Amino acid sequence: MPGIQRIILIADKVKDRVRLPAHLKISVYKEDDVLESAIRLVGQRGKRNLRALFFLPLEEVTRVNSFFKDFKKTEVAHVSVAFSGEMELPHNSPLLASILDLRGSAISELESRFLIDRAFRDMEQQKLDAGEETRKQITLVDTYHDLESLIDIGKSLTLEKDSDRLLRQILYLSKKIPGADAGSIYITEKDGRGGRRLRFKYSHTFSKELAYEEFTLPFDESSIAGHVALSGQVLNIADVYDLNEAAPVSFNRSFDQTHNYRTKSMLVVPMRNHLDQVIGVIQLINCK
């Protein structure tokens, strides 16, 4: 991938009002129509890694923005220093987001150096912010699909005779959740008194070998798994050690203390059958 190209485009109408620093290591274009130059340069770059600073009359900003609005900030970005005599911008103008400075007088060499440094720094930050937002969206979509897959497997639980095979399927899917280090499965069952309880059925930790034994939990709010089974809602906890008193659940640290393990994030998902009844809980630990 080619490196980032930084360019400055100065409209002929304002070129006499912009004094650039000496020995500037950025390509400078002075044109009657700076938008035409920008279109040409973007085409040459294949719409990748272009950062453009415009010096132009305020009335030309809208045209420039219209051209750049459909580009991804991670690929092509721009800001403008606009010149205006008596024309003002309302406080809610959409142009404000793309205007670095609105000038009524000429720009000195010192001022232009500051504006140039700030413009390209801001555009680089826009790229980083846009990239982070894209990564978040991808992660959310991936997690949503994984959760849907987990829930679909839960719906097939009553139809699957080989429960061990089904548990292996669920464990495989837990690996797909980004960074999941451990997974546990609880199955609902009758408690012999007409009620229900949760049975800790299967667990695996990828970072270390840990022995486990089956046990049961009340079907109530006294545990994280019980809370999710009772509410039927997905629970996503960033750090179980940071739960405050207002949280609907609490975390028992005894397992961590016994096995020298650190549980941090926890994603807990109810499993449902084909009748949409909760028949278990999948608990994924340390999804990073």
Secondary structure, 3 states (H helix, E strand, C coil): CCCCEEEEEEEHHHHHHECCCCCCCCEEEEECCHHHHHHHHHHHHCCCCEEEEEEEEHHHHHHHHHHHCCCCCCCEEEEEEEECCCCCCCCCCHHHHHEEEEECCCECHHHHHHHHHHHHHHHHHHHHHHHHHHHHHHHHHHHHHHHHHHHHHHHCHHHCCCHHHHHHHHHHHHHHCCCCCEEEEEEEEECCCCCEEEEEEEEEECCCCCCCCCEEEECCCCCHHHHHHHHCCCEEECCHHHCCCCCCCCCCCHHHHHHCCCCCCEEEEEEECCCCCEEEEEEEECCC
